[in-house]
């Protein structure tokens, strides 16, 4: 960006010289000072690269404790930036992407025809981070998995693809890579059943190309890798090279491609003007009980999932291992180096944070559940996250609430037991309370010893039910833009 400022100042200087035959020394010196200042002044609007991977566990990176998977480039980001230890997503793919894009709880969001699905079809009248930044002058590009126009490779809603939701350019796939992957360029299908082993590199190639084309203006790159969600495949360069089987091979290939982006930013002298955010959409698969995955993958299906250690639980569950994810933010000179933050934060915080840093405007006509983390990212002394509570939803059901160090599991049915370990299945007969500061793995139920805390968190849960909603009620703060029944999934009395 400095090159743009220098070039603009040179043009200005040339025009001034040509415009007057009596261009005096004072004016010349003034212009030269302005030129020199523009060469060193930081860009007004930073760039953003959001790398959102699929099903990576809390313990699957070296900087989060992995001893079997080598991730030197992502670990390097943590060394040069800030690593978060209390960062939350949603339990599965689509809802996590909806929360990231809009800054709101998924059950609050408007969906196509008010239809409630596990993976929401995000309504076109919802406002995404891309739309917020595009309005502020950003070039916006999306690469990889979308999953907000339908959880399908073929029957998605074209008008809800990224180029209709604020992105100038899209190269990626409509949904998950469960068995195959189709590729789109903008809204046109360009390749069916693409070679899975090439996807991580091809998406990175496209993202780098977008950065190169838009290096002279602020840009948002949203790179959503479909893996390490199954089906897993790695290129020949990485296949069989890790100590953690095919899963580790895939993660190490992602790490290498993260490094390619970091290197390109440095080569273009954009590294100090760019925030790179690396995070996961939910916890890792546990495939030990999944008959479907055993049929597709084979008897070693469990080896195709990662680890959330030292947390309890996995993807689809509301134990910490299902929703607490790795998150690293790096921007030399803007984010302090080698910092670990326990700020209570979430994917919902990204949209308002990027808006603040990029000069965009957060929508004022609707409830936004995210909070601006810009001062937390900057390492401002004494600043803490504004988040005080987090509501754990699984599909449409509120299953738990956290406030401060306390987390309360609510009584009720636990969904998707085929993706949970026996000990994590439920149902839960009565409230279970855990102190997450004292015991990160949720083993000692402290509900009986702390009845007042249980009462307070039950009141917060009721507040969420009334505002956001629950499986049996519509939230007062939920949004609907289409005609027809609102929340048709709720069984209403006749």
C-alpha positions, 0 to 999 in steps of 0.5 A, a space after each residue: 500500500 505504501 507504493 500506492 501512496 508514493 505513486 499518488 504523491 508523485 503524480 500530485 507533485 508532477 501536476 503541481 510543477 506543470 501547473 505553474 511556471 513560478 513554482 517556488 522553493 517553499 511549495 516544492 519543499 512542502 510537496 517533498 515533505 508530504 511525499 516523504 511522509 506518505 512513504 512511511 505512513 501506515 495504510 488507513 485501512 488494513 487488509 484481512 485474511 481470514 483462514 477458516 478450516 473445517 473440523 480442526 480440534 483444539 489440540 491439533 496444532 503445535 502451538 496448542 500442544 500437538 506432539 504428532 502434527 507439525 505446524 511450523 507456519 501456524 505456530 510462527 503466526 502464534 509466535 508473531 501474534 496472539 493465540 486465544 485460549 477461550 475462543 468459541 464457534 458453533 457445534 457444526 459447519 453451517 451454523 458456524 459460518 453463519 455466525 462468523 459472517 453475520 456476528 449473530 447467533 445462528 438461531 437469531 438469523 433470517 433464513 430462506 422461507 423462514 425454514 429452519 435447517 441444521 445448516 441455515 440457508 442465510 437470507 439475502 437480507 442478512 448483512 455479512 462481513 463482506 458487505 460491511 467491508 465492501 461498503 467501506 471500499 474493500 475488494 472481497 474474495 471468498 475461497 473454499 467451502 460456503 455452506 450457507 446456500 444449502 448443505 449440498 453439492 448440487 441442490 443449493 440456492 444460487 442466489 445465496 452464493 458468496 457473490 450475492 452476499 457481498 463478495 466480488 469473487 468466489 472460487 470454491 464449493 457449495 458445501 462439505 466434501 463428505 464424499 466428493 467436491 464440485 467447484 464453482 467460479 462465482 456462480 458457475 459450476 466449472 468442475 464436478 468431482 474435483 480431485 480432493 487431494 488438489 483442493 487445499 493448494 488450488 484454493 490457496 493459489 486462487 487466494 494468492 492470485 486475488 491478493 496480487 490483483 488487489 494489492 493496491 487497495 484494501 482487501 478481504 480474503 475469506 479462505 475456508 478450507 474444506 478439510 480436515 473435514 472428511 473425506 480426507 485426501 492429501 497431495 503426494 508431497 504430504 501423503 504419509 509424511 506426518 506422525 498422525 496418519 492421513 489426518 495429520 498429513 492434511 493438517 500439515 498440508 494446510 499449514 504449508 499453504 498458510 505459509 505460502 500466503 504469509 510469504 506472499 504478503 511479505 513479498 508484496 510488502 503487505 504483511 504489516 498492513 494485513 491481519 491474518 486470522 486463523 481459526 476452526 469452525 468447530 471441534 474435531 470429528 469423533 468417528 468411532 461410533 459412526 456407522 455411515 463413516 465406517 461404511 465410507 472410510 473403513 474400520 479405521 474411521 476414528 483415525 480420520 478425526 482430530 483431537 480436542 485435548 485437553 478439552 472434553 467432547 468433540 464436534 456436534 457436542 456442546 462440551 468444550 471440545 465441540 465448540 472451543 477452537 484454536 484462534 490465532 491473530 497475526 499482524 506485525 506492528 498491530 498485534 503484539 508478538 508472542 501473546 496468549 489471550 484468555 479473552 472470552 471471545 467468539 466467531 461472532 466477534 469477527 464481523 464487528 472487529 473487522 468493521 471497526 478496524 476497516 472503517 465499516 459500519 455494523 448494522 444498526 437496525 438489528 441485534 448483533 451478538 458479537 463484540 469489537 475485539 480491536 483493542 484486545 487484538 492491539 494488546 491495550 493494557 487493561 482491556 478485556 473482552 466485552 463478552 460476559 456470556 456464551 450460549 451453547 446451541 446444538 441445532 435449535 436447542 439451547 444446551 448450555 450457558 457460560 458466564 465468566 468461569 462457570 458453565 451450566 449444562 441444562 437438563 434435556 436430550 443430547 442430539 447426534 449421539 452417533 458422533 459422541 463418545 459413550 461418556 459424553 452422550 446424555 441425556 442429562 437429567 439435572 443441571 451440571 455445573 463446571 468451573 472452567 478455570 479450575 477444571 478445563 475438562 468438565 469432570 467435577 459437577 459442582 451444581 449441588 455446592 453452588 445453588 446460587 450460581 445454578 440459579 443465576 445461569 438458569 436465569 441467563 438461559 431463560 433470557 436467551 430462550 426468550 431473545 434468541 429462541 429455543 427448540 420449543 419457542 420463537 425468540 423475540 429478537 429472531 429475524 424473519 424476512 419472508 412471508 409464511 410461518 415463522 419457525 415452522 419447526 416448532 410444534 404449536 398446539 392446535 
